[in-house]
Amino acid sequence: MAGLDVTWAVKWLTLSAQAMAEHRVELIELDRAIGDSDHGENMDRGFQAVLDKLAENPPETPGAALKLTAMALMSKVGGAAGPLYGTAFLRAATALGDTAYIDAQALAAALAAARDGIVARGKAEPGDKTMVDAWTPAVEAATAAASAGDALSVLIAAAEAAEAGAVATDPLVARKGRASYLGERSAGHRDPGAASSALILRAAAGAAA
């Protein structure tokens, strides 16, 4: 595979929107346990807005697609998720710049930029029971895969690590966000943001397959 282009980016975002629609109720249930029950609704609405924007203004590069996504999510997704995901997609878009084809190294760098944006905005660390617990292992796996594999290998490694990271939030006690108000009672529940992050990264891999 020579690299991923704007067709991949649009397919990624389309599959992400499908995943948010399909898992909307599941994300609502996860958020009901330790949040305010709106994560699934917000993410579904946000990614439908992304699809609308992509149809209105077809992007010419992957970076342009991700920047458009950032703007749509920031304007349509409520709660903490809008600014966090918006920052992630914006940082990734900036990292990619105007390049038409993304190779494995550029992809890993874009994922790292997205994660760093989430950390900068939310001030969370691994172990705090947030989406960072999905993104950090994803970035580590992507970086390792980039040195030896192609872009698809990077995305598969990132998705698998994010899914494992999301599951690993189950026993954690939340130290950030609304869930932190529950203290010990937050343990035993999966973090909704980590779950939606894993869905988005799996969609990225699915779009490249």
PyMOL commands that set and color helices and strands:
alter all, ss='L'
color gray80, all
select helices_A, chain A and resi 6-22+24-34+39-56+62-76+81-96+104-122+132-146+151-167+178-186+192-208
alter helices_A, ss='H'
color red, helices_A
deselect
rebuild
show_as cartoon
